[in-house]
Amino acid sequence: MANIPDVWVTLRDTISLQATTPGGPGGAAGTKPPINLHALDIAETLTAVLKGWGEQFTDVAGLTTPQTAARLHQHRALLPRWELAGEFLLELRDALVDAVHATDRGLERIEYGHCRCGGIIRGTAGARTAHCRECRDQYDVAGLQAWRASRAWGVTAPLPDILRALSKAGYANLNIKKVRAWVYAGKLTAELCDVETRRELFTPGAVLYAYRQTPAGRKSTTRQTQAA
């Protein structure tokens, strides 16, 4: 039960991502619902198990799903004395396994820095919000990205380091060969050259600007604007 709050945060992120539906004739993608309905169904089941059994064991009225799990965890020492504990734990195990499987599908995790409390802010690629793993505060991803960009937009570094940083921050996953092609074509210019290593140094802002001039970059920018 101690892990349920973490599983719940990831499950909510999974729900906010569009579900992939089977393709039509010829492999065409089907229409996607606005949320992941499979993950939503699993979340509702987990809530029902915790609330339904929790009400028979202790006072959980008005509590959220993570709060209900925390309340039950606080009283775990009393569970062995509860005659219905066995049935409850079996149902909870099944619901929790389904929840973990629903969130364990290659979703990329992104760290956005430190929270006000000192904890790490983490989110799932594609989700609009991120959460602190310590105090559970919620953050808007677009705001976090803008804040990080304002601090590091002009920092110079070798191209591989820039691409890794942009990917880790959730901006774009860029192929280094394609980006080097922009350099050769004069669409991206180095800011400096490291005299010792003779490596060209670029800035995140310049690389992202060059990316957004491409068809894929313009399409990505349009999607982010529509989602905001």
HELIX and SHEET records of a PDB file:
HELIX    1   1 ILE A    4  SER A   16  1                                  13    
HELIX    2   2 PRO A   25  GLY A   27  5                                   3    
HELIX    3   3 LEU A   37  PHE A   57  1                                  21    
HELIX    4   4 THR A   65  GLN A   74  1                                  10    
HELIX    5   5 ARG A   76  ARG A   81  5                                   6    
HELIX    6   6 ALA A   85  THR A  103  1                                  19    
HELIX    7   7 VAL A  141  ALA A  152  1                                  12    
HELIX    8   8 LEU A  159  LYS A  168  1                                  10    
HELIX    9   9 ILE A  176  TYR A  184  1                                   9    
HELIX   10  10 PRO A  204  ARG A  212  1                                   9    
HELIX   11  11 PRO A  215  ALA A  227  1                                  13    
SHEET    1   A 4 ARG A 109  HIS A 114  0                                        
SHEET    2   A 4 ILE A 120  THR A 124 -1                                        
SHEET    3   A 4 THR A 129  CYS A 132 -1                                        
SHEET    4   A 4 GLN A 138  ASP A 140 -1                                        
SHEET    1   B 3 ALA A 157  PRO A 158  0                                        
SHEET    2   B 3 GLU A 200  PHE A 202 -1                                        
SHEET    3   B 3 LEU A 192  CYS A 193 -1                                        
END                                                                             
